[in-house]
Amino acid sequence: MRYRRLGKTGFEVSEVGFGGWSIGGKDYGPTYDRESVASIHRALELGVTFFDTADMYGDGRSERLFGETLAGLGGRVVIATKGGYDVARGLVKDFSRAHLESAVQASLKRLKVDIIDLYQLHNPVIELLRQGDVFEIVEDFQRRGLIRHYGISVGDAESARLVMARGTAATLQLVHNLLRPQTLQAIAPEVERAEIGIIVRTPIEYGILSGKYQVGAHFHATDHRATRWTPEAFAALLRRVESFRFVVRGPVRTLAEAAVRYVLASPVVSTVIPGIKNPAQIEEFARASDPPYLPDEDLRRIADFQSDLG
């Protein structure tokens, strides 16, 4: 495992992290705590030091699993969580001071820590970022010693630019993968100037870039992917995925590994957080931490495909 600087935090973190949405056991079908804990232990054995979760993942279950399994490892691992969704009201976004104050206190308890390493606002709408009040709330959390650093999870380049212009966030979390490279490509020069850490989520595009699915695949009723795409959109996605199959050769054993390698080929990325449900998955993704990641020829060919696909 190799390590990179996480923006302005001063942390050196594993370039392959552990995405904790899947182990919440609610949005990716059923999970079993014993297997989730085994996955966390295997990640530690492989040198993973960055663990990302959110209070909404399994209504706090993901945070509790990290808190129980990583207890006592302060200083050896970095735990990042997020707030901004009110689960009790049906996943309504709420970035008010009252809600975030309650949320950060609850996260501290579930994670079993006195201070949260990195607290991220969970996909606030761009209007909130323009108003600026939400920044003041998390900056106040820093001053009070509830969190060490804060970041923002964003969905577009304009939101990312607003965060960088503020200058006080340590990290940005965003989507970057073979199918959706546009946001990071648009802001990469600004990221370098801002010295902000980039946490890449959804590197496998909700599992589609694993190359394991075929047209007609069915997802568990509790899996958000069961309703994410129409059958036609799902089939079109799978056809696009096949465009990248050529990267699976030599030391690159699977398309999922190649997808993570693609993300790590960007020097502005600090860490990538594929979702993990079992030990085999973290083993597969950890293999991606092996420069030069992908050959330059493959990266040029990928860029050509991305340009053609739009």
N, C-alpha and C positions, 0 to 999 in steps of 0.2 A: 504494500500500500504506500502511495505517495501522498504528500501533504502540501497544502497551499495556504497562503495568508487569506484570512476572512476579512477583507476590507479594512476598516479602521478599528476593528475590535482588538487587534493584537493577538488574536488566536491563530494558531496553525491547526488546520483541520484536515481530516482525510478527504481526498478529492472525491471519493465515493462515500456518500453518507447513507443514512437509513431513513427512508420516508415512512412515517408512522400512520398514514391514513388507513392502509389496508388492515392493520392489526386492531383497528377500532371495532372490527367485527360487525359493522352495520352497513357500509356502502359498497363493499366488495364481496358480499356473500358472507356466510358463516366463517368464523375463525375459532381457534381453540387456544386458550391462554398458554397451555403448556408448549404448544408449537411456537407461539409468538415469543415466549421467553427464550426458548431454544434458539430462535432466530437472532435475538438480541445478543445472546452469549456467543453465537458463532460470529456475529459481526465484530464483537470485541476481539475475538481470537484472530480475526483477519486484519486487525488494525484500524477498524472503523472507529472514529472518534466524534463524528457529528451525527446527531440524532434530531430529527425534525418532527414535530407533532402539532396538534391544535386542540383547543378545548372541545371543539365540535366533533372530533373524530371518535365515534362511538360514544358520544355524550360523556367524554372524559376518560373512557376506558383506555385509549392509547396513552394518554398522559399517565394514568395510574400504572400501567405496565412498565413504562419507562422509569417512573419514580421508584417502583419496587425493585426493578432489576438493576438499575444503575445507581442505587443508593450507595453512598460512600465513595463514589468515584469522582467526586468534585475535583477539578484540576486536570483530570485525565481525559475527560470527555466534555463536549459542549452540547448542551441541550437547548434547542430552540423550540418555542411554542408560539401560538398565534391566538388572537382574540378579536372579536368583532361580530360574532354571530350569537344570537340569543336562541339557544336550543329549546328552551322552555316555551317559546312563542312560535316554534316551527321553523327554525333557522332564519329568522328575520335578522337582517343586518342592523346592528346597533353600536354606534361608535360614540355614544354619549359618555361623559365622564362617569356618571353613576354606574352604567353597565360595565365599562372597562375597569373601573375600580373593583367592582365585585368579581369580574372575570379574572383579573390578575391575582387577586387573593386566593381564589379557588384553584388556579393553576399552581400557585406556590405550594398549596397543601397536597395536591395530587402528585406533583413532581417530587415532593419531599425535600425541598430546598429552601434556603433562606433568601436566595436571590436568583432570579432567572437570568441565565447567560445572555439570551437573545429573545426579546419579545417582539413579535411581528404583528402589525395590523393586517387583518385577514381580508384582502381584496376590497378596500374602501373604494367607493365610487369617486370619479375624478372631481366632482364638485366639492366633496369634502377636502380633498387635497388642495384645491384652489383656495378654499376658505382658510385653511391653515390651523384651525382650532385643534384638530385631532393630533397634530404634531405636538402642541403644547401639553397635551395630556400625557403622552408617553415621555416627553422630556421631563415632566414633573415626576413621573415614576422613577426615572434615572436619578434625579436629585435626591429623592427619598430613599434610595437604596433598594427599591423593589426589583429593579432590572439593571443589568450591567450595560446593555446596549439595546438599541431598537432597530427594527427594519420594517419594510413595507412589502407586502405581497401585491404585485400589480398585474394588470392584464393587457397593457398596451404601452407603446413607447412614450406617448404624451404624459401618462401618469408617472412613468419612470423619470422623465425629465423634471417634472415638478418636484419629485422627491430629491433628486440630485441638486436642484436649485436651492432647496432649503438648507442642505449641507450638514445636517445633524444626524441623519440616519446612517447606520453602519452598513446596512445591507439592502439589497433589492432581491425579491424572489419572483421569478418569472418563468414562463413556458419557453423552452427552447428544445427543439428536436428535429429530426430529419424532415418531418412533415411541416413543421411550423418554426422556421428559423428567423422569421422577419423581425420580431421585436428586438432580439439581441443584436442582429446585424445592423439595425437602424441606430442603436445607441452605443455600440462598442467603443467608438473613439471618445465619447463623453464619459463612459465608465472609467476608462483609463485615467482621464484627467481628474475625475471626482474621487478616485481611489476608493470606490465603494465596492463592497463584496457582492458577488453575484451567486445566488443560490438557484440552481436550475431544477424546477419541478417538471413532472410529466415527461421525462425523457423517452418513455416507451409509449407515449400517447395512449394512456389508460390500457396498456397491454397490447395494443394493436401492432406495435412495432416489434413484438416478440416473434412475429411470423408464425405463431402457433394456431391462429384462428382461420377458419374457412367460412365461405358464404353459408348462411344458415345457422351459424353457431348460436347457441342459446346461453343466456346468463341467468344465474339464480335470481329469483324474484326480488331479493333484497339488494341486488347488485345494481348500482346506478347506471351501469352500462346497458342494462336491459331496456332502458327507455332513452338512452342518450342519442341514438342514431335511428333513422328509418332504415328498413332493409336495403333500400337503394343506396343511401349514403354509406352504410356499412360496407356494401359490396364495392363501392367506388374507392373507399379507403383501402381496402385490401388490395385492390389493383395497384394503387399508388405504392403501397408497401413493397410489392413485388419488384418495383423499379430499383430498389436498393439491395436486393438479394445478392448482388455481385460482391458485396464487401465481406461475405462470409466465406473465408478461405484462409489457408495458412494458420497462423496462431489465433485467428478470430473464429471461435467455434459456433457462435449463434448470432442471429440477427439482433437479439436483445443486447448482447454484449457489444456488438458493433454500434448500436444506437447510443449506448453510454460512451463508448470511445469517441464517437462523433462529437458529443457535447464537450468532452474533456480536451478535444483538439483546439478548442478556443482558449487562448491565454487569459482572457478576461474572466473566465469562470473560476469561482472559488471552490465550489463543491456541487455535486449533482446528487439528487435524492430520489432514486427510484423507489417505488412502493414495494415493501417486503412483506410476504406472508409466511415464508418458510425458509429454513436454512439453505436449501439448494439455490434459492434466488439470490441471496446475498453472496453466495460463493460465485455464482455466474457473473454478477455485476462487479465484484471485487477484482475479477480477472481483467477488467477493462483498465485498471490502473497500471498501465504498462506502455510507456511511450515507445515509439512515436504515435501511439494510439491507432491512427490509420495512415496508410501511405499517402503522400501528397497527390499522387495520381488519382487515388480513390476520392480524395476530398475535392479535386477539380471536377471529377465526374459527377459527384453528388451535387455540386453547385450547378452544373449544367442541367441535371434532372430537376432540381428545385426551380430553376429559371423556366424550364419548359412547362412544369406543372403549375406555375403561378403561385 
